[in-house]
Amino acid sequence: MALPYGVEGFATPKHLVKEDGTTAVVDDKLNFKVIEFNKGAKKIIVSHSRVYEDEKKGSETAAKRTEADSTKKATRKLKSNLEKTTLGDITGLQALKDEMEEKEARSAGKRKNSFTFRNPK
């Protein structure tokens, strides 16, 4: 393939494969992507197969990005719905714990100090 400014383009048979699996023939009009450029030799290597491969990869990447975005949104929503513990909650729980321990100590103390009088005969 001859290009302006004396640049020559080359495509290996591997890069002339169309999306349907057939090989390009002379006079086919196709889109190509430059995959290598040698400025000194004024040569480029082009690929038709890389055009649709990159489109396929781009759509897969977009699908993964969409999935990741929806996961992030769901995570944020879950986190925002969670109850958050505050210092007031902790103080209230500590007071409840102290009260329960105090009641337990009082009832244990009654059991230890209680005794039964028996009438000796």
All heavy atoms as an XYZ file, in Angstrom:
946
protein
N       0.863     -1.147      0.000
C       0.000      0.000      0.000
C       0.915      1.217      0.000
O       1.804      1.335      0.830
C      -0.924     -0.116      1.219
C      -1.246      1.131      1.929
S      -2.302      0.984      3.407
C      -2.407     -0.678      3.863
N       0.666      2.131     -0.915
C       1.452      3.352     -1.021
C       0.656      4.493     -0.401
O      -0.534      4.649     -0.655
C       1.762      3.657     -2.481
N       1.318      5.274      0.426
C       0.670      6.379      1.127
C       1.361      7.688      0.752
O       2.469      7.678      0.200
C       0.741      6.133      2.640
C       0.071      4.853      3.129
C       0.461      4.584      4.565
C      -1.426      4.956      2.994
N       0.759      8.825      1.068
C       1.400     10.110      0.764
C       2.755     10.248      1.464
O       3.043      9.557      2.441
C       0.416     11.135      1.313
C      -0.882     10.424      1.488
C      -0.551      8.972      1.658
N       3.584     11.163      0.943
C       4.893     11.498      1.499
C       5.886     10.339      1.413
O       6.823     10.245      2.183
C       4.792     11.981      2.952
C       3.788     13.087      3.143
C       2.598     12.839      3.820
C       4.019     14.362      2.641
C       1.661     13.841      3.992
C       3.086     15.369      2.808
C       1.914     15.112      3.481
O       0.992     16.102      3.637
N       5.662      9.403      0.516
C       6.586      8.298      0.322
C       6.540      7.236      1.403
O       7.421      6.387      1.500
N       5.492      7.250      2.232
C       5.357      6.264      3.297
C       4.749      4.989      2.712
O       3.836      5.033      1.899
C       4.468      6.805      4.441
C       4.249      5.738      5.502
C       5.092      8.045      5.044
N       5.296      3.860      3.098
C       4.765      2.572      2.652
C       4.091      1.877      3.812
O       4.581      1.896      4.945
C       5.895      1.682      2.117
C       6.534      2.199      0.859
C       7.632      1.280      0.354
O       8.195      0.497      1.163
O       7.937      1.338     -0.834
N       2.942      1.248      3.536
C       2.222      0.517      4.566
C       2.250     -0.973      4.294
O       2.137     -1.405      3.143
N       2.424     -1.739      5.341
C       2.459     -3.194      5.217
C       1.452     -3.804      6.188
O       1.246     -3.294      7.292
C       3.857     -3.738      5.555
C       4.919     -3.282      4.612
C       5.692     -2.170      4.906
C       5.151     -3.966      3.430
C       6.682     -1.742      4.043
C       6.142     -3.536      2.563
C       6.912     -2.416      2.856
N       0.868     -4.909      5.734
C      -0.026     -5.667      6.607
C       0.285     -7.140      6.408
O       0.277     -7.637      5.276
C      -1.485     -5.383      6.277
N       0.568     -7.826      7.482
C       0.834     -9.262      7.391
C      -0.500     -9.982      7.189
O      -1.569     -9.437      7.510
C       1.515     -9.775      8.672
O       0.628     -9.560      9.776
C       2.825     -9.056      8.936
N      -0.483    -11.194      6.689
C      -1.750    -11.925      6.490
C      -2.575    -12.049      7.774
O      -3.806    -11.993      7.737
C      -1.292    -13.300      6.002
C       0.043    -13.053      5.363
C       0.660    -11.932      6.156
N      -1.883    -12.143      8.884
C      -2.573    -12.238     10.175
C      -3.414    -10.990     10.431
O      -4.482    -11.063     11.035
C      -1.508    -12.413     11.265
C      -1.935    -12.182     12.656
C      -0.756    -12.381     13.597
C      -0.823    -11.413     14.740
N       0.286    -11.536     15.667
N      -2.960     -9.834      9.952
C      -3.672     -8.572     10.168
C      -4.675     -8.258      9.066
O      -5.317     -7.211      9.100
C      -2.670     -7.424     10.306
C      -1.824     -7.523     11.529
N      -2.340     -7.415     12.795
C      -0.491     -7.764     11.677
C      -1.363     -7.561     13.674
N      -0.237     -7.784     13.022
N      -4.808     -9.145      8.077
C      -5.771     -8.946      6.996
C      -7.023     -9.798      7.176
O      -7.846     -9.894      6.270
C      -5.117     -9.261      5.638
C      -4.036     -8.278      5.195
C      -3.342     -8.773      3.938
C      -4.632     -6.906      4.964
N      -7.172    -10.423      8.325
C      -8.340    -11.261      8.594
C      -9.515    -10.363      8.956
O      -9.404     -9.485      9.811
C      -8.052    -12.259      9.734
C      -9.286    -13.078     10.066
C      -6.898    -13.161      9.356
N     -10.649    -10.581      8.280
C     -11.853     -9.790      8.553
C     -12.573    -10.365      9.773
O     -12.266    -11.460     10.234
C     -12.792     -9.817      7.351
C     -12.219     -9.172      6.117
C     -13.297     -9.091      5.062
C     -12.748     -9.413      3.701
N     -13.787     -9.410      2.676
N     -13.568     -9.628     10.238
C     -14.304    -10.037     11.435
C     -15.021    -11.373     11.240
O     -15.137    -12.165     12.169
C     -15.312     -8.951     11.824
C     -15.883     -9.135     13.199
C     -16.667     -7.915     13.659
O     -16.844     -6.962     12.887
O     -17.093     -7.929     14.816
N     -15.438    -11.655     10.021
C     -16.137    -12.924      9.762
C     -15.186    -14.101      9.567
O     -15.603    -15.230      9.336
C     -17.061    -12.787      8.555
C     -16.320    -12.462      7.265
O     -15.066    -12.401      7.278
O     -16.988    -12.261      6.226
N     -13.851    -13.834      9.649
C     -12.862    -14.907      9.578
C     -12.245    -15.074      8.202
O     -11.287    -15.808      8.042
N     -12.774    -14.418      7.191
C     -12.201    -14.515      5.847
C     -11.020    -13.556      5.729
O     -10.873    -12.629      6.509
C     -13.251    -14.163      4.772
O     -13.687    -12.821      4.965
C     -14.430    -15.115      4.840
N     -10.195    -13.792      4.706
C      -9.034    -12.944      4.480
C      -9.386    -11.878      3.451
O     -10.103    -12.143      2.487
C      -7.847    -13.782      3.966
O      -7.586    -14.818      4.916
C      -6.601    -12.946      3.795
N      -8.868    -10.680      3.650
C      -9.112     -9.581      2.716
C      -8.455     -9.888      1.372
O      -7.421    -10.551      1.298
C      -8.560     -8.292      3.290
N      -9.074     -9.417      0.307
C      -8.527     -9.592     -1.038
C      -8.287     -8.215     -1.650
O      -8.737     -7.198     -1.136
C      -9.477    -10.436     -1.924
C      -9.547    -11.866     -1.427
C     -10.851     -9.821     -2.001
N      -7.608     -8.188     -2.783
C      -7.308     -6.941     -3.468
C      -8.603     -6.222     -3.807
O      -9.616     -6.849     -4.156
C      -6.499     -7.228     -4.754
C      -6.240     -5.950     -5.547
C      -5.185     -7.905     -4.417
N      -8.617     -4.927     -3.689
C      -9.744     -4.039     -3.960
C     -10.811     -4.037     -2.854
O     -11.843     -3.398     -3.017
C     -10.410     -4.337     -5.318
C      -9.492     -4.027     -6.492
O      -8.644     -3.120     -6.340
O      -9.622     -4.677     -7.552
N     -10.592     -4.749     -1.732
C     -11.486     -4.619     -0.578
C     -11.220     -3.258      0.057
O     -10.068     -2.838      0.171
C     -11.227     -5.703      0.479
C     -11.931     -7.009      0.185
O     -12.773     -7.037     -0.728
O     -11.634     -8.000      0.878
N     -12.275     -2.572      0.429
C     -12.123     -1.310      1.152
C     -12.355     -1.589      2.622
O     -13.456     -1.936      3.019
C     -13.098     -0.269      0.621
C     -12.775      0.154     -0.781
C     -13.599      1.306     -1.241
C     -13.179      1.648     -2.658
N     -13.782      2.872     -3.136
N     -11.293     -1.439      3.414
C     -11.335     -1.777      4.834
C     -10.741     -0.651      5.665
O      -9.934      0.140      5.175
C     -10.526     -3.060      5.091
C     -10.914     -4.295      4.282
C      -9.864     -5.372      4.461
C     -12.268     -4.807      4.723
N     -11.103     -0.613      6.920
C     -10.484      0.295      7.883
C      -9.253     -0.392      8.456
O      -9.269     -1.606      8.707
C     -11.445      0.628      9.027
C     -12.606      1.458      8.570
O     -12.462      2.294      7.684
N     -13.762      1.248      9.168
N      -8.194      0.376      8.645
C      -6.968     -0.156      9.213
C      -6.544      0.695     10.393
O      -6.879      1.870     10.492
C      -5.843     -0.163      8.169
C      -5.979     -1.246      7.139
C      -6.690     -1.022      5.973
C      -5.404     -2.476      7.347
C      -6.827     -2.015      5.031
C      -5.535     -3.485      6.406
C      -6.253     -3.252      5.233
N      -5.784      0.082     11.264
C      -5.213      0.788     12.409
C      -3.699      0.663     12.302
O      -3.164     -0.426     12.058
C      -5.709      0.139     13.708
C      -5.156      0.791     14.944
C      -5.750      0.183     16.189
C      -5.262      0.954     17.400
N      -5.917      0.498     18.607
N      -3.005      1.779     12.491
C      -1.540      1.758     12.480
C      -1.088      1.162     13.809
O      -1.449      1.648     14.869
C      -0.960      3.179     12.304
C       0.558      3.150     12.402
C      -1.412      3.773     10.974
N      -0.303      0.081     13.723
C       0.153     -0.568     14.953
C       1.655     -0.408     15.172
O       2.149     -0.646     16.262
C      -0.249     -2.060     14.996
C       0.311     -2.820     13.804
C      -1.755     -2.195     15.070
C       0.084     -4.323     13.869
N       2.363      0.022     14.098
C       3.800      0.253     14.238
C       4.220      1.290     13.203
O       3.709      1.305     12.087
C       4.554     -1.069     14.001
C       5.995     -1.042     14.411
C       6.650     -2.403     14.264
O       6.040     -3.402     14.662
O       7.775     -2.437     13.742
N       5.147      2.150     13.596
C       5.590      3.216     12.705
C       7.097      3.352     12.795
O       7.656      3.469     13.872
C       4.915      4.536     13.098
C       5.313      5.695     12.238
C       4.816      5.834     10.955
C       6.196      6.655     12.714
C       5.173      6.913     10.159
C       6.563      7.739     11.920
C       6.053      7.864     10.639
N       7.766      3.314     11.615
C       9.215      3.504     11.550
C       9.459      4.778     10.746
O       9.376      4.771      9.515
C       9.875      2.297     10.888
C      11.385      2.396     10.879
O      11.956      3.493     10.893
N      12.030      1.244     10.832
N       9.747      5.868     11.435
C       9.895      7.179     10.795
C      11.086      7.204      9.838
O      10.994      7.732      8.730
C      10.040      8.242     11.878
C      10.057      9.650     11.355
C      10.115     10.648     12.500
C      10.136     12.075     11.985
N      10.162     13.041     13.072
N      12.198      6.617     10.265
C      13.414      6.641      9.435
C      13.222      5.910      8.116
O      13.654      6.375      7.061
N      12.596      4.770      8.147
C      12.397      3.978      6.938
C      11.112      4.350      6.211
O      10.836      3.828      5.132
C      12.375      2.491      7.296
N      10.330      5.255      6.806
C       9.035      5.673      6.244
C       8.141      4.468      5.961
O       7.587      4.309      4.888
C       9.224      6.507      4.977
C       9.862      7.842      5.228
C       9.828      8.686      3.981
C      10.408     10.059      4.261
N      10.377     10.898      3.071
N       8.053      3.596      6.961
C       7.209      2.404      6.827
C       6.270      2.317      8.020
O       6.644      2.659      9.139
C       8.057      1.133      6.766
C       8.904      1.032      5.533
C       9.689     -0.262      5.520
C      10.569     -0.309      4.273
N      11.370     -1.529      4.225
N       5.072      1.845      7.765
C       4.114      1.588      8.852
C       3.571      0.184      8.686
O       3.513     -0.351      7.587
C       2.953      2.612      8.867
C       2.156      2.556      7.567
C       3.434      4.010      9.156
C       0.892      3.406      7.578
N       3.210     -0.399      9.803
C       2.526     -1.694      9.776
C       1.105     -1.425     10.214
O       0.864     -0.771     11.234
C       3.213     -2.729     10.680
C       4.635     -2.988     10.177
C       2.400     -4.017     10.732
C       5.433     -3.950     11.021
N       0.154     -1.897      9.415
C      -1.262     -1.657      9.690
C      -1.972     -2.975      9.921
O      -1.503     -4.036      9.523
C      -1.935     -0.878      8.529
C      -1.340      0.502      8.396
C      -1.838     -1.645      7.222
N      -3.133     -2.885     10.580
C      -3.906     -4.089     10.884
C      -5.390     -3.783     10.749
O      -5.889     -2.816     11.313
C      -3.614     -4.560     12.304
O      -4.470     -5.624     12.653
N      -6.058     -4.631      9.974
C      -7.520     -4.513      9.909
C      -8.140     -5.272     11.080
O      -9.072     -4.792     11.710
C      -8.064     -5.070      8.590
C      -9.553     -5.187      8.582
N     -10.376     -4.091      8.592
C     -10.376     -6.269      8.620
C     -11.639     -4.480      8.622
N     -11.661     -5.802      8.640
N      -7.591     -6.413     11.422
C      -8.168     -7.233     12.499
C      -8.111     -6.505     13.840
O      -8.990     -6.669     14.686
C      -7.477     -8.592     12.588
O      -6.093     -8.431     12.785
N      -7.107     -5.662     14.049
C      -6.972     -4.933     15.301
C      -8.116     -3.939     15.498
O      -8.491     -3.639     16.616
C      -5.629     -4.211     15.312
C      -5.206     -3.630     16.636
C      -4.795     -4.670     17.680
N      -3.615     -5.406     17.372
C      -2.376     -5.073     17.695
N      -2.150     -3.950     18.317
N      -1.368     -5.845     17.379
N      -8.700     -3.458     14.402
C      -9.802     -2.492     14.495
C     -10.977     -3.107     15.239
O     -11.469     -2.557     16.226
C     -10.246     -2.012     13.083
C     -11.505     -1.188     13.165
C      -9.126     -1.237     12.408
N     -11.448     -4.282     14.794
C     -12.609     -4.889     15.460
C     -12.235     -5.556     16.783
O     -13.053     -5.652     17.684
C     -13.392     -5.825     14.536
C     -12.628     -7.021     14.004
C     -12.493     -8.178     14.752
C     -12.073     -7.004     12.738
C     -11.816     -9.262     14.270
C     -11.397     -8.095     12.238
C     -11.268     -9.222     13.007
O     -10.603    -10.311     12.528
N     -10.968     -5.993     16.938
C     -10.539     -6.537     18.234
C     -10.580     -5.466     19.312
O     -11.046     -5.705     20.427
C      -9.122     -7.115     18.129
C      -9.025     -8.408     17.355
C      -7.595     -8.838     17.084
O      -6.648     -8.098     17.464
O      -7.413     -9.903     16.480
N     -10.107     -4.254     18.967
C     -10.122     -3.153     19.926
C     -11.554     -2.735     20.260
O     -11.856     -2.386     21.395
C      -9.335     -1.955     19.398
C      -7.828     -2.193     19.413
O      -7.390     -3.207     20.012
O      -7.094     -1.371     18.829
N     -12.447     -2.759     19.264
C     -13.860     -2.438     19.521
C     -14.473     -3.453     20.485
O     -15.199     -3.088     21.400
C     -14.658     -2.410     18.216
C     -14.357     -1.218     17.342
C     -15.052     -1.297     15.989
O     -15.793     -2.272     15.728
O     -14.836     -0.375     15.182
N     -14.129     -4.717     20.281
C     -14.645     -5.778     21.152
C     -14.121     -5.594     22.577
O     -14.871     -5.675     23.549
C     -14.231     -7.148     20.609
C     -14.759     -8.319     21.392
C     -14.320     -9.631     20.772
C     -14.768    -10.810     21.605
N     -14.254    -12.080     21.083
N     -12.823     -5.325     22.710
C     -12.233     -5.102     24.030
C     -12.845     -3.879     24.691
O     -13.080     -3.868     25.892
C     -10.717     -4.925     23.928
C      -9.964     -6.197     23.659
C      -8.474     -5.934     23.551
C      -7.732     -7.200     23.159
N      -6.305     -6.941     22.941
N     -13.101     -2.836     23.899
C     -13.704     -1.617     24.421
C     -15.095     -1.860     24.979
O     -15.450     -1.353     26.048
N     -15.887     -2.670     24.273
C     -17.235     -2.956     24.770
C     -17.187     -3.838     26.012
O     -17.987     -3.672     26.932
C     -18.088     -3.611     23.679
O     -17.556     -4.872     23.313
N     -16.224     -4.771     26.077
C     -16.072     -5.607     27.275
C     -15.642     -4.762     28.469
O     -16.143     -4.927     29.572
C     -15.047     -6.720     27.023
C     -15.526     -7.805     26.099
C     -14.443     -8.816     25.746
O     -13.277     -8.639     26.192
O     -14.751     -9.766     25.017
N     -14.731     -3.828     28.224
C     -14.264     -2.936     29.285
C     -15.407     -2.063     29.783
O     -15.563     -1.854     30.980
C     -13.103     -2.056     28.779
O     -12.059     -2.913     28.324
C     -12.577     -1.154     29.870
N     -16.217     -1.570     28.845
C     -17.358     -0.738     29.221
C     -18.347     -1.537     30.060
O     -18.897     -1.034     31.046
C     -18.040     -0.184     27.984
N     -18.572     -2.805     29.699
C     -19.488     -3.653     30.460
C     -18.947     -3.887     31.872
O     -19.691     -3.823     32.851
C     -19.692     -4.984     29.751
N     -17.640     -4.133     31.985
C     -17.031     -4.333     33.306
C     -17.116     -3.056     34.138
O     -17.379     -3.100     35.327
C     -15.567     -4.762     33.160
C     -15.383     -6.183     32.690
C     -13.923     -6.532     32.545
C     -13.745     -7.930     31.999
N     -12.329     -8.254     31.771
N     -16.894     -1.910     33.469
C     -16.949     -0.631     34.173
C     -18.368     -0.373     34.679
O     -18.558      0.076     35.803
C     -16.512      0.498     33.234
C     -16.299      1.816     33.936
C     -15.763      2.901     33.013
N     -14.536      2.508     32.330
C     -14.400      2.477     30.999
N     -15.387      2.812     30.223
N     -13.263      2.105     30.465
N     -19.365     -0.689     33.856
C     -20.758     -0.507     34.265
C     -21.083     -1.393     35.458
O     -21.735     -0.963     36.407
C     -21.703     -0.844     33.087
O     -21.376     -0.008     31.979
C     -23.150     -0.641     33.465
N     -20.608     -2.638     35.427
C     -20.828     -3.572     36.540
C     -20.155     -3.061     37.814
O     -20.751     -3.090     38.899
C     -20.285     -4.948     36.165
C     -20.528     -6.012     37.196
C     -19.968     -7.356     36.768
O     -19.941     -7.642     35.566
O     -19.553     -8.122     37.661
N     -18.934     -2.570     37.686
C     -18.213     -2.049     38.852
C     -18.924     -0.822     39.409
O     -19.040     -0.669     40.626
C     -16.776     -1.706     38.467
N     -19.419      0.050     38.534
C     -20.134      1.242     38.987
C     -21.404      0.871     39.737
O     -21.707      1.456     40.773
C     -20.484      2.156     37.806
C     -19.264      2.854     37.220
O     -18.204      2.856     37.890
O     -19.373      3.393     36.101
N     -22.142     -0.118     39.234
C     -23.377     -0.514     39.920
C     -23.067     -1.155     41.271
O     -23.801     -0.962     42.242
C     -24.206     -1.461     39.042
O     -23.521     -2.669     38.823
N     -21.959     -1.889     41.356
C     -21.555     -2.478     42.629
C     -21.189     -1.379     43.632
O     -21.580     -1.441     44.792
C     -20.349     -3.417     42.424
O     -20.712     -4.423     41.482
C     -19.923     -4.061     43.720
N     -20.464     -0.360     43.165
C     -20.091      0.748     44.046
C     -21.331      1.477     44.548
O     -21.417      1.836     45.722
C     -19.181      1.738     43.318
C     -17.771      1.246     43.138
C     -16.934      2.273     42.399
C     -15.552      1.746     42.100
N     -14.775      2.721     41.308
N     -22.294      1.699     43.656
C     -23.522      2.397     44.051
C     -24.280      1.584     45.096
O     -24.779      2.128     46.077
C     -24.417      2.644     42.833
C     -23.921      3.753     41.941
C     -24.816      3.936     40.739
C     -24.260      4.966     39.782
N     -25.073      5.083     38.566
N     -24.378      0.268     44.885
C     -25.083     -0.595     45.837
C     -24.381     -0.591     47.193
O     -25.032     -0.552     48.240
C     -25.174     -2.020     45.288
N     -23.054     -0.601     47.181
C     -22.285     -0.574     48.425
C     -22.515      0.737     49.172
O     -22.732      0.736     50.383
C     -20.786     -0.752     48.129
O     -20.604     -1.968     47.415
C     -19.975     -0.780     49.398
N     -22.477      1.858     48.429
C     -22.724      3.154     49.065
C     -24.114      3.209     49.672
O     -24.304      3.717     50.776
C     -22.565      4.282     48.036
C     -21.142      4.762     47.935
C     -21.051      6.021     47.093
N     -20.098      5.735     46.034
C     -20.332      5.816     44.738
N     -21.474      6.222     44.286
N     -19.395      5.509     43.886
N     -25.105      2.675     48.956
C     -26.481      2.688     49.448
C     -26.589      1.857     50.723
O     -27.238      2.258     51.694
C     -27.428      2.136     48.373
C     -28.884      2.224     48.746
C     -29.760      1.740     47.629
C     -31.223      1.822     48.016
N     -32.096      1.321     46.965
N     -25.959      0.682     50.725
C     -25.967     -0.172     51.913
C     -25.329      0.533     53.102
O     -25.859      0.515     54.209
C     -25.187     -1.454     51.620
C     -25.976     -2.724     51.463
C     -25.069     -3.847     51.030
C     -26.759     -3.083     52.662
N     -24.184      1.161     52.866
C     -23.477      1.841     53.948
C     -24.299      2.996     54.504
O     -24.294      3.241     55.703
C     -22.123      2.366     53.464
C     -21.079      1.293     53.325
C     -19.757      1.886     52.903
C     -18.688      0.812     52.806
N     -17.407      1.376     52.375
N     -25.007      3.705     53.636
C     -25.786      4.847     54.108
C     -26.994      4.391     54.927
O     -27.485      5.135     55.779
C     -26.243      5.711     52.938
O     -27.204      5.025     52.160
N     -27.477      3.173     54.678
C     -28.640      2.661     55.412
C     -28.275      2.026     56.749
O     -29.153      1.744     57.556
C     -29.406      1.644     54.561
C     -30.112      2.302     53.397
O     -30.384      3.503     53.416
N     -30.407      1.526     52.371
N     -26.999      1.773     56.980
C     -26.574      1.151     58.227
C     -26.676      2.145     59.372
O     -26.414      3.332     59.215
C     -25.123      0.674     58.129
C     -24.866     -0.519     57.230
C     -23.368     -0.775     57.154
C     -25.575     -1.750     57.734
N     -27.089      1.636     60.539
C     -27.107      2.496     61.723
C     -25.687      2.710     62.183
O     -24.863      1.813     62.167
C     -27.903      1.822     62.850
C     -29.359      2.100     62.798
C     -30.064      1.615     64.054
O     -29.531      1.818     65.157
O     -31.129      1.026     63.894
N     -25.428      3.900     62.605
C     -24.090      4.220     63.076
C     -24.119      4.329     64.601
O     -25.019      4.886     65.178
C     -23.634      5.523     62.462
C     -23.562      5.414     60.939
C     -22.759      6.519     60.360
C     -22.484      6.405     58.906
N     -23.383      5.945     58.008
N     -23.120      3.752     65.251
C     -23.001      3.822     66.701
C     -22.417      5.174     67.070
O     -21.448      5.624     66.479
C     -22.082      2.706     67.201
O     -22.602      1.461     66.760
C     -21.999      2.700     68.703
N     -23.024      5.791     68.077
C     -22.507      7.078     68.542
C     -22.001      6.916     69.962
O     -22.270      5.910     70.628
C     -23.609      8.152     68.522
O     -24.636      7.767     69.444
C     -24.194      8.319     67.136
N     -21.293      7.920     70.451
C     -20.799      7.865     71.826
C     -21.959      7.831     72.806
O     -21.876      7.201     73.856
C     -19.896      9.065     72.113
C     -18.539      9.017     71.427
C     -17.771     10.305     71.682
C     -17.740      7.827     71.910
N     -23.068      8.492     72.460
C     -24.255      8.453     73.320
C     -24.777      7.037     73.475
O     -25.169      6.624     74.566
N     -24.773      6.275     72.383
C     -25.203      4.881     72.445
C     -24.291      4.078     73.376
O     -24.741      3.272     74.179
C     -25.184      4.240     71.053
C     -26.205      4.844     70.110
O     -27.190      5.426     70.598
O     -26.015      4.728     68.891
N     -23.008      4.301     73.259
C     -22.047      3.561     74.081
C     -22.228      3.911     75.553
O     -22.203      3.029     76.421
C     -20.611      3.858     73.605
C     -20.419      3.289     72.195
C     -19.583      3.284     74.559
C     -19.122      3.677     71.537
N     -22.426      5.195     75.846
C     -22.626      5.624     77.229
C     -23.896      4.999     77.792
O     -23.907      4.508     78.928
C     -22.726      7.163     77.308
O     -21.547      7.706     76.723
C     -22.847      7.645     78.732
N     -24.965      4.990     76.993
C     -26.223      4.383     77.427
C     -26.080      2.897     77.684
O     -26.608      2.366     78.668
N     -25.347      2.213     76.808
C     -25.123      0.780     76.993
C     -24.291      0.511     78.243
O     -24.551     -0.451     78.968
C     -24.435      0.184     75.761
C     -25.296      0.080     74.504
C     -24.444     -0.349     73.314
C     -26.434     -0.905     74.716
N     -23.304      1.356     78.499
C     -22.470      1.180     79.690
C     -23.310      1.360     80.953
O     -23.180      0.591     81.913
C     -21.294      2.171     79.695
C     -20.347      1.990     80.868
C     -19.664      0.631     80.857
O     -19.219      0.161     79.816
N     -19.584     -0.010     82.016
N     -24.207      2.355     80.939
C     -25.076      2.583     82.097
C     -25.994      1.391     82.321
O     -26.206      0.949     83.454
C     -25.896      3.862     81.907
N     -26.542      0.841     81.229
C     -27.411     -0.330     81.330
C     -26.626     -1.522     81.883
O     -27.122     -2.244     82.760
C     -27.994     -0.668     79.957
C     -28.937     -1.851     79.883
C     -30.172     -1.625     80.768
C     -29.351     -2.106     78.451
N     -25.394     -1.706     81.411
C     -24.553     -2.803     81.900
C     -24.270     -2.641     83.393
O     -24.375     -3.600     84.167
C     -23.238     -2.842     81.118
C     -22.317     -3.952     81.572
C     -21.001     -3.894     80.841
C     -20.077     -4.944     81.422
N     -18.696     -4.683     81.163
N     -23.916     -1.405     83.825
C     -23.635     -1.150     85.245
C     -24.864     -1.452     86.103
O     -24.759     -2.060     87.172
C     -23.195      0.304     85.455
C     -21.835      0.583     84.830
O     -21.102     -0.396     84.538
O     -21.515      1.777     84.635
N     -26.027     -1.041     85.618
C     -27.276     -1.275     86.364
C     -27.561     -2.764     86.491
O     -27.911     -3.249     87.569
C     -28.427     -0.585     85.625
C     -29.765     -0.671     86.336
C     -30.873     -0.004     85.518
O     -30.615      1.028     84.875
O     -31.990     -0.544     85.534
N     -27.357     -3.497     85.400
C     -27.598     -4.944     85.441
C     -26.613     -5.639     86.382
O     -26.991     -6.538     87.127
C     -27.503     -5.532     84.032
C     -28.650     -5.119     83.127
S     -28.448     -5.669     81.426
C     -28.606     -7.424     81.611
N     -25.352     -5.217     86.355
C     -24.355     -5.818     87.241
C     -24.672     -5.508     88.699
O     -24.496     -6.359     89.575
C     -22.954     -5.315     86.880
C     -22.414     -5.909     85.594
C     -21.074     -5.315     85.186
O     -20.681     -4.250     85.732
O     -20.426     -5.920     84.309
N     -25.148     -4.310     88.959
C     -25.510     -3.916     90.323
C     -26.675     -4.762     90.834
O     -26.647     -5.256     91.966
C     -25.884     -2.427     90.340
C     -26.046     -1.846     91.732
C     -26.355     -0.353     91.651
O     -25.598      0.365     90.966
O     -27.362      0.037     92.266
N     -27.684     -4.967     89.996
C     -28.830     -5.804     90.390
C     -28.382     -7.232     90.644
O     -28.820     -7.869     91.604
C     -29.898     -5.794     89.304
C     -30.734     -4.542     89.261
C     -31.809     -4.642     88.197
C     -32.622     -3.368     88.089
N     -33.619     -3.455     87.022
N     -27.509     -7.706     89.790
C     -27.014     -9.075     89.938
C     -26.222     -9.212     91.240
O     -26.359    -10.200     91.956
C     -26.130     -9.440     88.742
C     -25.706    -10.889     88.731
C     -24.897    -11.221     87.497
O     -25.404    -11.030     86.374
O     -23.752    -11.682     87.689
N     -25.404     -8.207     91.566
C     -24.611     -8.243     92.795
C     -25.521     -8.197     94.019
O     -25.285     -8.917     95.002
C     -23.624     -7.077     92.818
N     -26.584     -7.372     93.945
C     -27.517     -7.304     95.073
C     -28.237     -8.637     95.269
O     -28.384     -9.114     96.384
C     -28.549     -6.193     94.861
C     -28.025     -4.845     95.353
C     -29.128     -3.805     95.352
N     -28.954     -3.030     94.118
C     -29.910     -2.587     93.334
N     -31.158     -2.805     93.645
N     -29.645     -1.902     92.260
N     -28.686     -9.235     94.170
C     -29.406    -10.513     94.328
C     -28.455    -11.610     94.783
O     -28.823    -12.481     95.556
C     -30.098    -10.899     93.024
O     -29.160    -11.201     92.018
N     -27.204    -11.584     94.362
C     -26.221    -12.571     94.814
C     -25.912    -12.355     96.293
O     -25.746    -13.316     97.051
C     -24.944    -12.464     93.990
N     -25.864    -11.082     96.712
C     -25.609    -10.756     98.111
C     -26.736    -11.237     99.000
O     -26.515    -11.720    100.104
N     -27.966    -11.128     98.554
C     -29.110    -11.606     99.342
C     -29.035    -13.105     99.502
O     -29.332    -13.643    100.543
C     -30.430    -11.223     98.660
C     -30.772     -9.759     98.801
C     -32.100     -9.477     98.149
C     -32.445     -7.999     98.203
N     -33.685     -7.707     97.521
N     -28.625    -13.766     98.468
C     -28.541    -15.222     98.557
C     -27.448    -15.651     99.528
O     -27.598    -16.590    100.266
C     -28.264    -15.821     97.170
C     -29.531    -15.986     96.363
C     -29.259    -16.650     95.044
N     -29.164    -15.579     94.047
C     -28.371    -15.565     93.007
N     -27.573    -16.579     92.790
N     -28.354    -14.582     92.176
N     -26.327    -14.967     99.530
C     -25.219    -15.333    100.419
C     -25.558    -15.027    101.884
O     -25.212    -15.775    102.764
C     -23.955    -14.572    100.030
C     -23.327    -15.040     98.758
C     -22.067    -14.244     98.480
C     -21.469    -14.647     97.160
N     -20.306    -13.841     96.818
N     -26.173    -13.911    102.119
C     -26.428    -13.481    103.492
C     -27.754    -14.018    104.051
O     -28.047    -13.813    105.202
C     -26.444    -11.956    103.572
C     -25.064    -11.395    103.267
O     -24.087    -12.085    103.465
N     -25.021    -10.180    102.787
N     -28.528    -14.651    103.241
C     -29.804    -15.148    103.771
C     -29.586    -16.485    104.485
O     -28.790    -17.295    104.053
C     -30.821    -15.322    102.641
O     -30.376    -16.286    101.731
N     -30.252    -16.633    105.586
C     -30.189    -17.916    106.295
C     -31.567    -18.207    106.866
O     -32.381    -17.316    107.073
C     -29.101    -17.951    107.377
C     -28.935    -16.676    108.132
C     -29.557    -16.506    109.352
C     -28.130    -15.661    107.637
C     -29.373    -15.351    110.055
C     -27.950    -14.515    108.350
C     -28.579    -14.337    109.576
N     -31.786    -19.428    107.082
C     -33.090    -19.884    107.551
C     -33.014    -20.225    109.027
O     -32.096    -20.911    109.472
C     -33.527    -21.149    106.753
O     -33.396    -20.850    105.379
C     -34.913    -21.573    107.111
N     -34.010    -19.723    109.786
C     -34.090    -20.075    111.189
C     -34.883    -21.350    111.312
O     -35.955    -21.490    110.772
C     -34.808    -18.961    111.984
C     -33.946    -17.729    112.110
C     -34.193    -16.618    111.304
C     -32.926    -17.675    113.037
C     -33.422    -15.490    111.421
C     -32.147    -16.540    113.150
C     -32.393    -15.443    112.333
N     -34.369    -22.233    112.151
C     -35.074    -23.480    112.375
C     -35.374    -23.577    113.866
O     -34.574    -23.183    114.705
C     -34.237    -24.671    111.948
C     -34.033    -24.648    110.448
C     -33.508    -25.955    109.990
N     -33.265    -25.851    108.544
C     -32.506    -26.620    107.897
N     -31.881    -27.579    108.529
N     -32.351    -26.496    106.624
N     -36.461    -24.100    114.114
C     -36.867    -24.266    115.503
C     -36.256    -25.570    116.031
O     -36.596    -26.641    115.579
C     -38.386    -24.325    115.559
C     -38.882    -24.196    116.949
O     -38.091    -24.128    117.901
N     -40.166    -24.160    117.079
N     -35.331    -25.457    116.983
C     -34.716    -26.695    117.513
C     -35.694    -27.425    118.440
O     -36.334    -26.820    119.248
C     -33.515    -26.188    118.282
C     -33.758    -24.759    118.549
C     -34.756    -24.274    117.553
N     -35.787    -28.613    118.327
C     -36.653    -29.417    119.208
C     -35.905    -30.377    120.004
O     -34.964    -30.897    119.928
C     -37.697    -30.177    118.441
C     -38.783    -29.313    117.973
C     -39.843    -30.224    117.477
C     -40.958    -29.526    116.826
N     -41.947    -30.306    116.381
